């Protein structure tokens, strides 16, 4: 279980995005984009990767999120990883590796 190696005390992992409407979160100031969005590829699907700082009751989380849409199937896939800004920066190589290895099997 790799999650125990990456800031398990304040790790945020989700199958859904942190906000159902991320654009609204940006507009309202709860989230601040720090990187991206950049185009990425997951299997044969085009996707989008971004990094944002999310304000929570317990402080600021830095979150990396990759989202891809399979329009033919009408499905959206993604990976979201986040932890405190200090944790995120200290473990950036590990987090980037996890995100890069995100694959979809047909």
PyMOL commands that place a pseudoatom at each C-alpha (Angstrom):
pseudoatom trace, name=CA, resn=UNK, resi=1, chain=A, elem=C, hetatm=0, pos=[0.000, 0.000, 0.000]
pseudoatom trace, name=CA, resn=UNK, resi=2, chain=A, elem=C, hetatm=0, pos=[1.958, 3.001, -1.293]
pseudoatom trace, name=CA, resn=UNK, resi=3, chain=A, elem=C, hetatm=0, pos=[-0.281, 5.495, 0.527]
pseudoatom trace, name=CA, resn=UNK, resi=4, chain=A, elem=C, hetatm=0, pos=[1.399, 4.699, 3.842]
pseudoatom trace, name=CA, resn=UNK, resi=5, chain=A, elem=C, hetatm=0, pos=[4.642, 6.064, 2.397]
pseudoatom trace, name=CA, resn=UNK, resi=6, chain=A, elem=C, hetatm=0, pos=[3.212, 9.413, 1.328]
pseudoatom trace, name=CA, resn=UNK, resi=7, chain=A, elem=C, hetatm=0, pos=[2.063, 11.533, 4.263]
pseudoatom trace, name=CA, resn=UNK, resi=8, chain=A, elem=C, hetatm=0, pos=[-0.550, 9.083, 5.473]
pseudoatom trace, name=CA, resn=UNK, resi=9, chain=A, elem=C, hetatm=0, pos=[-1.582, 11.436, 8.273]
pseudoatom trace, name=CA, resn=UNK, resi=10, chain=A, elem=C, hetatm=0, pos=[-2.984, 14.062, 5.906]
pseudoatom trace, name=CA, resn=UNK, resi=11, chain=A, elem=C, hetatm=0, pos=[-3.390, 12.230, 2.624]
pseudoatom trace, name=CA, resn=UNK, resi=12, chain=A, elem=C, hetatm=0, pos=[-6.432, 12.944, 0.504]
pseudoatom trace, name=CA, resn=UNK, resi=13, chain=A, elem=C, hetatm=0, pos=[-7.252, 10.324, -2.069]
pseudoatom trace, name=CA, resn=UNK, resi=14, chain=A, elem=C, hetatm=0, pos=[-10.482, 10.236, -3.957]
pseudoatom trace, name=CA, resn=UNK, resi=15, chain=A, elem=C, hetatm=0, pos=[-12.291, 8.634, -6.809]
pseudoatom trace, name=CA, resn=UNK, resi=16, chain=A, elem=C, hetatm=0, pos=[-14.087, 11.912, -7.318]
pseudoatom trace, name=CA, resn=UNK, resi=17, chain=A, elem=C, hetatm=0, pos=[-12.812, 15.441, -7.623]
pseudoatom trace, name=CA, resn=UNK, resi=18, chain=A, elem=C, hetatm=0, pos=[-12.533, 17.527, -4.484]
pseudoatom trace, name=CA, resn=UNK, resi=19, chain=A, elem=C, hetatm=0, pos=[-15.299, 19.776, -5.768]
pseudoatom trace, name=CA, resn=UNK, resi=20, chain=A, elem=C, hetatm=0, pos=[-18.132, 18.720, -8.044]
pseudoatom trace, name=CA, resn=UNK, resi=21, chain=A, elem=C, hetatm=0, pos=[-17.636, 22.043, -9.804]
pseudoatom trace, name=CA, resn=UNK, resi=22, chain=A, elem=C, hetatm=0, pos=[-13.946, 22.907, -9.703]
pseudoatom trace, name=CA, resn=UNK, resi=23, chain=A, elem=C, hetatm=0, pos=[-14.477, 26.020, -11.818]
pseudoatom trace, name=CA, resn=UNK, resi=24, chain=A, elem=C, hetatm=0, pos=[-16.848, 27.333, -9.160]
pseudoatom trace, name=CA, resn=UNK, resi=25, chain=A, elem=C, hetatm=0, pos=[-14.286, 26.556, -6.465]
pseudoatom trace, name=CA, resn=UNK, resi=26, chain=A, elem=C, hetatm=0, pos=[-11.735, 28.660, -8.385]
pseudoatom trace, name=CA, resn=UNK, resi=27, chain=A, elem=C, hetatm=0, pos=[-14.259, 31.456, -8.858]
pseudoatom trace, name=CA, resn=UNK, resi=28, chain=A, elem=C, hetatm=0, pos=[-15.194, 31.442, -5.156]
pseudoatom trace, name=CA, resn=UNK, resi=29, chain=A, elem=C, hetatm=0, pos=[-11.546, 31.413, -4.067]
pseudoatom trace, name=CA, resn=UNK, resi=30, chain=A, elem=C, hetatm=0, pos=[-11.567, 28.023, -2.319]
pseudoatom trace, name=CA, resn=UNK, resi=31, chain=A, elem=C, hetatm=0, pos=[-9.050, 26.684, -4.805]
pseudoatom trace, name=CA, resn=UNK, resi=32, chain=A, elem=C, hetatm=0, pos=[-6.135, 28.401, -6.515]
pseudoatom trace, name=CA, resn=UNK, resi=33, chain=A, elem=C, hetatm=0, pos=[-4.573, 26.941, -9.659]
pseudoatom trace, name=CA, resn=UNK, resi=34, chain=A, elem=C, hetatm=0, pos=[-0.809, 26.588, -9.282]
pseudoatom trace, name=CA, resn=UNK, resi=35, chain=A, elem=C, hetatm=0, pos=[0.057, 24.499, -12.366]
pseudoatom trace, name=CA, resn=UNK, resi=36, chain=A, elem=C, hetatm=0, pos=[-1.687, 23.705, -15.587]
pseudoatom trace, name=CA, resn=UNK, resi=37, chain=A, elem=C, hetatm=0, pos=[-3.962, 22.710, -16.948]
pseudoatom trace, name=CA, resn=UNK, resi=38, chain=A, elem=C, hetatm=0, pos=[-1.722, 20.647, -19.207]
pseudoatom trace, name=CA, resn=UNK, resi=39, chain=A, elem=C, hetatm=0, pos=[-2.748, 18.059, -21.744]
pseudoatom trace, name=CA, resn=UNK, resi=40, chain=A, elem=C, hetatm=0, pos=[-1.874, 14.461, -20.938]
pseudoatom trace, name=CA, resn=UNK, resi=41, chain=A, elem=C, hetatm=0, pos=[-2.638, 11.046, -22.327]
pseudoatom trace, name=CA, resn=UNK, resi=42, chain=A, elem=C, hetatm=0, pos=[-4.057, 8.084, -20.438]
pseudoatom trace, name=CA, resn=UNK, resi=43, chain=A, elem=C, hetatm=0, pos=[-4.079, 4.991, -22.642]
pseudoatom trace, name=CA, resn=UNK, resi=44, chain=A, elem=C, hetatm=0, pos=[-5.613, 6.254, -25.899]
pseudoatom trace, name=CA, resn=UNK, resi=45, chain=A, elem=C, hetatm=0, pos=[-7.683, 8.972, -24.220]
pseudoatom trace, name=CA, resn=UNK, resi=46, chain=A, elem=C, hetatm=0, pos=[-6.776, 12.626, -24.067]
pseudoatom trace, name=CA, resn=UNK, resi=47, chain=A, elem=C, hetatm=0, pos=[-6.854, 14.113, -20.596]
pseudoatom trace, name=CA, resn=UNK, resi=48, chain=A, elem=C, hetatm=0, pos=[-6.026, 17.136, -18.515]
pseudoatom trace, name=CA, resn=UNK, resi=49, chain=A, elem=C, hetatm=0, pos=[-3.654, 17.459, -15.569]
pseudoatom trace, name=CA, resn=UNK, resi=50, chain=A, elem=C, hetatm=0, pos=[-3.677, 20.322, -13.098]
pseudoatom trace, name=CA, resn=UNK, resi=51, chain=A, elem=C, hetatm=0, pos=[-2.311, 21.166, -9.701]
pseudoatom trace, name=CA, resn=UNK, resi=52, chain=A, elem=C, hetatm=0, pos=[-4.248, 23.413, -7.337]
pseudoatom trace, name=CA, resn=UNK, resi=53, chain=A, elem=C, hetatm=0, pos=[-4.175, 24.566, -3.744]
pseudoatom trace, name=CA, resn=UNK, resi=54, chain=A, elem=C, hetatm=0, pos=[-7.403, 23.822, -1.902]
pseudoatom trace, name=CA, resn=UNK, resi=55, chain=A, elem=C, hetatm=0, pos=[-8.408, 25.721, 1.238]
pseudoatom trace, name=CA, resn=UNK, resi=56, chain=A, elem=C, hetatm=0, pos=[-9.829, 23.406, 3.928]
pseudoatom trace, name=CA, resn=UNK, resi=57, chain=A, elem=C, hetatm=0, pos=[-10.684, 23.694, 7.610]
pseudoatom trace, name=CA, resn=UNK, resi=58, chain=A, elem=C, hetatm=0, pos=[-7.373, 22.001, 8.420]
pseudoatom trace, name=CA, resn=UNK, resi=59, chain=A, elem=C, hetatm=0, pos=[-5.214, 24.203, 6.220]
pseudoatom trace, name=CA, resn=UNK, resi=60, chain=A, elem=C, hetatm=0, pos=[-4.168, 24.207, 2.585]
pseudoatom trace, name=CA, resn=UNK, resi=61, chain=A, elem=C, hetatm=0, pos=[-3.953, 21.021, 0.548]
pseudoatom trace, name=CA, resn=UNK, resi=62, chain=A, elem=C, hetatm=0, pos=[-1.996, 20.868, -2.679]
pseudoatom trace, name=CA, resn=UNK, resi=63, chain=A, elem=C, hetatm=0, pos=[-3.802, 18.558, -5.075]
pseudoatom trace, name=CA, resn=UNK, resi=64, chain=A, elem=C, hetatm=0, pos=[-2.781, 17.027, -8.390]
pseudoatom trace, name=CA, resn=UNK, resi=65, chain=A, elem=C, hetatm=0, pos=[-5.684, 15.866, -10.500]
pseudoatom trace, name=CA, resn=UNK, resi=66, chain=A, elem=C, hetatm=0, pos=[-5.809, 14.049, -13.819]
pseudoatom trace, name=CA, resn=UNK, resi=67, chain=A, elem=C, hetatm=0, pos=[-9.170, 13.708, -15.537]
pseudoatom trace, name=CA, resn=UNK, resi=68, chain=A, elem=C, hetatm=0, pos=[-9.979, 11.937, -18.786]
pseudoatom trace, name=CA, resn=UNK, resi=69, chain=A, elem=C, hetatm=0, pos=[-13.304, 11.446, -20.531]
pseudoatom trace, name=CA, resn=UNK, resi=70, chain=A, elem=C, hetatm=0, pos=[-14.262, 8.497, -22.688]
pseudoatom trace, name=CA, resn=UNK, resi=71, chain=A, elem=C, hetatm=0, pos=[-16.972, 10.143, -24.731]
pseudoatom trace, name=CA, resn=UNK, resi=72, chain=A, elem=C, hetatm=0, pos=[-17.815, 6.909, -26.553]
pseudoatom trace, name=CA, resn=UNK, resi=73, chain=A, elem=C, hetatm=0, pos=[-18.665, 5.208, -23.252]
pseudoatom trace, name=CA, resn=UNK, resi=74, chain=A, elem=C, hetatm=0, pos=[-19.917, 8.357, -21.550]
pseudoatom trace, name=CA, resn=UNK, resi=75, chain=A, elem=C, hetatm=0, pos=[-17.516, 7.802, -18.629]
pseudoatom trace, name=CA, resn=UNK, resi=76, chain=A, elem=C, hetatm=0, pos=[-15.000, 10.012, -16.854]
pseudoatom trace, name=CA, resn=UNK, resi=77, chain=A, elem=C, hetatm=0, pos=[-11.912, 8.641, -15.133]
pseudoatom trace, name=CA, resn=UNK, resi=78, chain=A, elem=C, hetatm=0, pos=[-9.308, 10.293, -13.014]
pseudoatom trace, name=CA, resn=UNK, resi=79, chain=A, elem=C, hetatm=0, pos=[-6.850, 10.254, -10.199]
pseudoatom trace, name=CA, resn=UNK, resi=80, chain=A, elem=C, hetatm=0, pos=[-6.625, 12.805, -7.396]
pseudoatom trace, name=CA, resn=UNK, resi=81, chain=A, elem=C, hetatm=0, pos=[-3.754, 12.964, -4.903]
pseudoatom trace, name=CA, resn=UNK, resi=82, chain=A, elem=C, hetatm=0, pos=[-3.217, 15.666, -2.325]
pseudoatom trace, name=CA, resn=UNK, resi=83, chain=A, elem=C, hetatm=0, pos=[-1.676, 16.473, 0.999]
pseudoatom trace, name=CA, resn=UNK, resi=84, chain=A, elem=C, hetatm=0, pos=[-0.312, 19.524, 2.775]
pseudoatom trace, name=CA, resn=UNK, resi=85, chain=A, elem=C, hetatm=0, pos=[1.811, 21.831, 0.623]
pseudoatom trace, name=CA, resn=UNK, resi=86, chain=A, elem=C, hetatm=0, pos=[4.992, 20.880, 2.522]
pseudoatom trace, name=CA, resn=UNK, resi=87, chain=A, elem=C, hetatm=0, pos=[4.211, 17.170, 2.183]
pseudoatom trace, name=CA, resn=UNK, resi=88, chain=A, elem=C, hetatm=0, pos=[3.332, 17.552, -1.486]
pseudoatom trace, name=CA, resn=UNK, resi=89, chain=A, elem=C, hetatm=0, pos=[6.559, 19.380, -2.282]
pseudoatom trace, name=CA, resn=UNK, resi=90, chain=A, elem=C, hetatm=0, pos=[8.695, 16.895, -0.316]
pseudoatom trace, name=CA, resn=UNK, resi=91, chain=A, elem=C, hetatm=0, pos=[7.065, 13.932, -2.077]
pseudoatom trace, name=CA, resn=UNK, resi=92, chain=A, elem=C, hetatm=0, pos=[6.587, 15.442, -5.528]
pseudoatom trace, name=CA, resn=UNK, resi=93, chain=A, elem=C, hetatm=0, pos=[8.644, 12.817, -7.338]
pseudoatom trace, name=CA, resn=UNK, resi=94, chain=A, elem=C, hetatm=0, pos=[6.604, 9.980, -5.803]
pseudoatom trace, name=CA, resn=UNK, resi=95, chain=A, elem=C, hetatm=0, pos=[3.303, 11.739, -6.512]
pseudoatom trace, name=CA, resn=UNK, resi=96, chain=A, elem=C, hetatm=0, pos=[4.304, 12.489, -10.113]
pseudoatom trace, name=CA, resn=UNK, resi=97, chain=A, elem=C, hetatm=0, pos=[5.292, 8.845, -10.534]
pseudoatom trace, name=CA, resn=UNK, resi=98, chain=A, elem=C, hetatm=0, pos=[1.893, 7.637, -9.332]
pseudoatom trace, name=CA, resn=UNK, resi=99, chain=A, elem=C, hetatm=0, pos=[0.074, 10.057, -11.614]
pseudoatom trace, name=CA, resn=UNK, resi=100, chain=A, elem=C, hetatm=0, pos=[2.284, 9.143, -14.588]
pseudoatom trace, name=CA, resn=UNK, resi=101, chain=A, elem=C, hetatm=0, pos=[1.590, 5.439, -14.038]
pseudoatom trace, name=CA, resn=UNK, resi=102, chain=A, elem=C, hetatm=0, pos=[-2.176, 5.976, -14.049]
pseudoatom trace, name=CA, resn=UNK, resi=103, chain=A, elem=C, hetatm=0, pos=[-3.473, 3.765, -16.863]
pseudoatom trace, name=CA, resn=UNK, resi=104, chain=A, elem=C, hetatm=0, pos=[-6.822, 2.621, -18.167]
pseudoatom trace, name=CA, resn=UNK, resi=105, chain=A, elem=C, hetatm=0, pos=[-7.244, -0.960, -19.272]
pseudoatom trace, name=CA, resn=UNK, resi=106, chain=A, elem=C, hetatm=0, pos=[-9.810, -1.496, -21.970]
for i in range(1, 106): cmd.bond("trace and resi %d" % i, "trace and resi %d" % (i + 1))
show_as sticks, trace
zoom trace
